Amino acid sequence: MIEDALEKLPEILKRNLDRNLCTCNEVPKRQIIQAIVEGADTLDKVRQKTYATEGTACCSLQVERLLECLVEGK
């Protein structure tokens, strides 16, 4: 559940959930978090599910940070 995932995030990563984290493909941060919650536990899986990082990949580091916070064992 996304609410449980948000509890794991540092306060700064909880901001602007409805703004596009991936501006190339207009993917909001909330959608990326939801994909991670639903099992996308690598950057490639997040990309396949949301198309985030498929443009210039300038959001890759931010997506990786979300993965670090939300995926056990990362």
Beta strands, then each sheet from edge to edge (+ up, - down):
strand 1: 20-22
strand 2: 27-28
sheet 1: 1+ 2-
end
